């Protein structure tokens, strides 16, 4: 549509008078102002200035930003944030209006509204950043006496322009403090998520090199060390880092993940956590959460361990143990040629070994921490960040071979612990129906602790009854008759126990362990507060099986498969068989689904592997399944 010259200006003037008299239409005025901006008719035809004076425009925008209609608020915000020239600096009035808008719109329940708000504010912040950079660059050139291509010296910016730069600095300090204050304990999900997403946006605009998807127009800006130092002092404060870390202990996955995105953009070391003592306190807190039976706390602890690995181990090269030793134990020293990341993972495996040792002594003692779920989750979070040395095209010196040997040992240790944990958890959850226990098809049943758990399809890697070695002391050493009764939802009754005193079979098995000393009675009381023992057993084991499947998938995604140096064909077959055994030997849908995801990840890697003799392993598994 065409606009007649001067027509929009007269319409704006009439609507301005109506608005001043209290009879104006905010929606109509918003639409006319947008058309005037696109057609370049904001100013009067006689050149006397804008049709709507700045003060009147500010009052109109304030009324629109405070309106009850969310779409009208977004339209007014767009008028503030978007400008035809990206280098045009926002005015002091516009910055003030954006402050008012953010103060009132941090907890909208509409995801579309939050997303649109962040998109518009990103454009506003980019205008602020680019214009602030241009003003500072002109001022530096004027001070140095730099001349342009026509040998004309650059003029110093006017005082009004310099005031805009100071206003941009003040706005940056305000928004940093405002977003930090929004992360208070007990804040709503919407407020937390909006504050964290805006925090990511601010950091990506001011430090685009650290952004996941940087803007090309920001990467070309050449800032002075003084400007960078000022932005670092404002954005990367100890209060902000502490608030974001505390926000990671949140019931919502999106909030925890967004808090991780914020910390990923912080420099190393994190502000306020700059020495080894502070890192040790942070890790002790994280380990306490990793051992929690609550999913949000164990996930938060694993994410904190991931942050420590990225910031202090990978970037700073510190040798840190994520599983602190006891008071009477000294931390293990790094091996010769061992990298900080390798040492970190090896200490994570030491922590898993402690859990396995506790399960061998008294399986019930691990229920308070959901067995090994938290430790495996922490390992799974760290695995994608590892930089395992490549096998092809790498150096072949003695030192490099030593490093590859250490990595090979750790990778094999991860697989061995996955097999051990799966054996314990599957045996404890051995309530599979009799027809799915091996033996009906002529294959000898694989017996673990007296209970057949293998489907007979893939040759379970769990220990057979005739193998040497001490059997794990787990509570579910059931016979086939117990399995039959479990399938019918009946409690197996020990011989000689009258019907009136029957207990469930888990209660019976726990009864012998429960009657020990006062110290053990304290453990009993703690477990009683969490829930019934049967429920704790099932939850602990299926969460551990879930993490076994996901951790195996993450391991296969992190390890190079272009050679047999790290993983041989038999080990890959064993890993696939382990995942299939979890799928076919477990009746818990969650454990089956997570094992399926791990098996899918393994098959994807195998199908893309250059080694022809393992590329067809998924086809072999499929053939055996179809048989």
Secondary structure in CASP SS format (residue, H / E / C, confidence):
PFRMAT SS
TARGET T0000
AUTHOR 0000-0000-0000
METHOD secondary structure of the structure
MODEL  1
X C 1.00
X C 1.00
X C 1.00
X C 1.00
X C 1.00
X C 1.00
X H 1.00
X H 1.00
X H 1.00
X H 1.00
X H 1.00
X H 1.00
X H 1.00
X H 1.00
X H 1.00
X H 1.00
X H 1.00
X H 1.00
X H 1.00
X H 1.00
X C 1.00
X C 1.00
X C 1.00
X C 1.00
X C 1.00
X H 1.00
X H 1.00
X H 1.00
X H 1.00
X H 1.00
X H 1.00
X H 1.00
X H 1.00
X H 1.00
X H 1.00
X H 1.00
X H 1.00
X H 1.00
X H 1.00
X C 1.00
X C 1.00
X C 1.00
X E 1.00
X C 1.00
X C 1.00
X C 1.00
X C 1.00
X C 1.00
X C 1.00
X E 1.00
X C 1.00
X C 1.00
X C 1.00
X H 1.00
X H 1.00
X H 1.00
X H 1.00
X H 1.00
X H 1.00
X H 1.00
X H 1.00
X H 1.00
X H 1.00
X H 1.00
X H 1.00
X C 1.00
X C 1.00
X C 1.00
X C 1.00
X H 1.00
X H 1.00
X H 1.00
X H 1.00
X H 1.00
X H 1.00
X H 1.00
X H 1.00
X H 1.00
X H 1.00
X H 1.00
X H 1.00
X C 1.00
X C 1.00
X C 1.00
X C 1.00
X C 1.00
X C 1.00
X C 1.00
X C 1.00
X C 1.00
X C 1.00
X H 1.00
X H 1.00
X H 1.00
X H 1.00
X H 1.00
X H 1.00
X H 1.00
X H 1.00
X H 1.00
X H 1.00
X H 1.00
X H 1.00
X H 1.00
X C 1.00
X C 1.00
X C 1.00
X C 1.00
X C 1.00
X C 1.00
X H 1.00
X H 1.00
X H 1.00
X H 1.00
X H 1.00
X H 1.00
X H 1.00
X H 1.00
X H 1.00
X H 1.00
X H 1.00
X H 1.00
X H 1.00
X H 1.00
X H 1.00
X H 1.00
X H 1.00
X H 1.00
X H 1.00
X H 1.00
X H 1.00
X H 1.00
X H 1.00
X H 1.00
X H 1.00
X H 1.00
X H 1.00
X H 1.00
X H 1.00
X H 1.00
X H 1.00
X H 1.00
X H 1.00
X H 1.00
X C 1.00
X C 1.00
X E 1.00
X C 1.00
X C 1.00
X C 1.00
X C 1.00
X C 1.00
X E 1.00
X C 1.00
X C 1.00
X C 1.00
X C 1.00
X C 1.00
X H 1.00
X H 1.00
X H 1.00
X H 1.00
X H 1.00
X H 1.00
X H 1.00
X H 1.00
X H 1.00
X H 1.00
X H 1.00
X H 1.00
X H 1.00
X H 1.00
X H 1.00
X H 1.00
X H 1.00
X H 1.00
X H 1.00
X H 1.00
X H 1.00
X H 1.00
X H 1.00
X C 1.00
X C 1.00
X C 1.00
X C 1.00
X C 1.00
X C 1.00
X C 1.00
X H 1.00
X H 1.00
X H 1.00
X H 1.00
X H 1.00
X H 1.00
X H 1.00
X H 1.00
X H 1.00
X H 1.00
X H 1.00
X H 1.00
X H 1.00
X H 1.00
X H 1.00
X H 1.00
X H 1.00
X H 1.00
X C 1.00
X H 1.00
X H 1.00
X H 1.00
X C 1.00
X C 1.00
X C 1.00
X C 1.00
X C 1.00
X H 1.00
X H 1.00
X H 1.00
X H 1.00
X C 1.00
X C 1.00
X C 1.00
X C 1.00
X C 1.00
X H 1.00
X H 1.00
X H 1.00
X H 1.00
X H 1.00
X H 1.00
X H 1.00
X H 1.00
X H 1.00
X H 1.00
X H 1.00
X C 1.00
X C 1.00
X H 1.00
X H 1.00
X H 1.00
X H 1.00
X H 1.00
X H 1.00
X H 1.00
X H 1.00
X H 1.00
X H 1.00
X C 1.00
X C 1.00
X C 1.00
X C 1.00
X C 1.00
X H 1.00
X H 1.00
X H 1.00
X H 1.00
X H 1.00
X H 1.00
X H 1.00
X H 1.00
X H 1.00
X H 1.00
X H 1.00
X H 1.00
X C 1.00
X C 1.00
X C 1.00
X C 1.00
X C 1.00
X C 1.00
X C 1.00
X C 1.00
X C 1.00
X C 1.00
X C 1.00
X H 1.00
X H 1.00
X H 1.00
X H 1.00
X H 1.00
X H 1.00
X H 1.00
X H 1.00
X H 1.00
X H 1.00
X H 1.00
X H 1.00
X H 1.00
X H 1.00
X H 1.00
X C 1.00
X C 1.00
X C 1.00
X C 1.00
X H 1.00
X H 1.00
X H 1.00
X H 1.00
X H 1.00
X H 1.00
X H 1.00
X H 1.00
X H 1.00
X H 1.00
X H 1.00
X H 1.00
X H 1.00
X H 1.00
X H 1.00
X H 1.00
X H 1.00
X H 1.00
X H 1.00
X H 1.00
X C 1.00
X C 1.00
X C 1.00
X C 1.00
X C 1.00
X C 1.00
X C 1.00
X C 1.00
X C 1.00
X C 1.00
X C 1.00
X C 1.00
X C 1.00
X C 1.00
X C 1.00
X C 1.00
X C 1.00
X C 1.00
X C 1.00
X C 1.00
X C 1.00
X C 1.00
X C 1.00
X C 1.00
X C 1.00
X H 1.00
X H 1.00
X H 1.00
X H 1.00
X H 1.00
X H 1.00
X H 1.00
X H 1.00
X H 1.00
X H 1.00
X H 1.00
X H 1.00
X H 1.00
X H 1.00
X H 1.00
X H 1.00
X H 1.00
X H 1.00
X H 1.00
X H 1.00
X H 1.00
X H 1.00
X C 1.00
X H 1.00
X H 1.00
X H 1.00
X H 1.00
X H 1.00
X H 1.00
X H 1.00
X C 1.00
X C 1.00
X C 1.00
X H 1.00
X H 1.00
X H 1.00
X H 1.00
X H 1.00
X H 1.00
X H 1.00
X H 1.00
X H 1.00
X H 1.00
X H 1.00
X C 1.00
X C 1.00
X C 1.00
X C 1.00
X C 1.00
X C 1.00
X C 1.00
X C 1.00
X C 1.00
X C 1.00
X C 1.00
X C 1.00
X C 1.00
X C 1.00
X H 1.00
X H 1.00
X H 1.00
X H 1.00
X H 1.00
X H 1.00
X H 1.00
X H 1.00
X H 1.00
X H 1.00
X H 1.00
X H 1.00
X H 1.00
X H 1.00
X H 1.00
X H 1.00
X H 1.00
X H 1.00
X H 1.00
X H 1.00
X H 1.00
X H 1.00
X H 1.00
X H 1.00
X H 1.00
X H 1.00
X H 1.00
X H 1.00
X H 1.00
X H 1.00
X H 1.00
X C 1.00
X C 1.00
X C 1.00
X C 1.00
X C 1.00
X H 1.00
X H 1.00
X H 1.00
X C 1.00
X C 1.00
X C 1.00
X C 1.00
X C 1.00
X C 1.00
X C 1.00
X C 1.00
X C 1.00
X C 1.00
X E 1.00
X E 1.00
X C 1.00
X C 1.00
X E 1.00
X E 1.00
X C 1.00
X C 1.00
X C 1.00
X C 1.00
X C 1.00
X C 1.00
X C 1.00
X C 1.00
X C 1.00
X C 1.00
X C 1.00
X C 1.00
X C 1.00
X C 1.00
X C 1.00
X C 1.00
X C 1.00
X C 1.00
X C 1.00
X C 1.00
X C 1.00
X C 1.00
X C 1.00
X C 1.00
X C 1.00
X C 1.00
X C 1.00
X H 1.00
X H 1.00
X H 1.00
X H 1.00
X H 1.00
X H 1.00
X H 1.00
X H 1.00
X C 1.00
X C 1.00
X C 1.00
X C 1.00
X C 1.00
X C 1.00
X C 1.00
X C 1.00
X C 1.00
X C 1.00
X C 1.00
X H 1.00
X H 1.00
X H 1.00
X C 1.00
X C 1.00
X C 1.00
X H 1.00
X H 1.00
X H 1.00
X H 1.00
X H 1.00
X H 1.00
X H 1.00
X H 1.00
X H 1.00
X H 1.00
X C 1.00
X C 1.00
X C 1.00
X H 1.00
X H 1.00
X H 1.00
X H 1.00
X H 1.00
X H 1.00
X H 1.00
X H 1.00
X H 1.00
X H 1.00
X H 1.00
X H 1.00
X H 1.00
X C 1.00
X C 1.00
X H 1.00
X H 1.00
X H 1.00
X H 1.00
X H 1.00
X H 1.00
X H 1.00
X H 1.00
X H 1.00
X H 1.00
X H 1.00
X H 1.00
X H 1.00
X H 1.00
X H 1.00
X H 1.00
X H 1.00
X H 1.00
X H 1.00
X H 1.00
X H 1.00
X H 1.00
X H 1.00
X H 1.00
X H 1.00
X H 1.00
X C 1.00
X C 1.00
X C 1.00
X C 1.00
X C 1.00
X C 1.00
X C 1.00
X C 1.00
X C 1.00
X C 1.00
X H 1.00
X H 1.00
X H 1.00
X H 1.00
X H 1.00
X H 1.00
X H 1.00
X H 1.00
X H 1.00
X H 1.00
X H 1.00
X H 1.00
X H 1.00
X H 1.00
X H 1.00
X H 1.00
X H 1.00
X C 1.00
X C 1.00
X C 1.00
X H 1.00
X H 1.00
X H 1.00
X H 1.00
X H 1.00
X H 1.00
X H 1.00
X H 1.00
X H 1.00
X H 1.00
X H 1.00
X H 1.00
X H 1.00
X H 1.00
X H 1.00
X H 1.00
X H 1.00
X H 1.00
X H 1.00
X C 1.00
X C 1.00
X C 1.00
X C 1.00
X H 1.00
X H 1.00
X H 1.00
X H 1.00
X C 1.00
X H 1.00
X H 1.00
X H 1.00
X H 1.00
X H 1.00
X H 1.00
X H 1.00
X H 1.00
X H 1.00
X H 1.00
X C 1.00
END
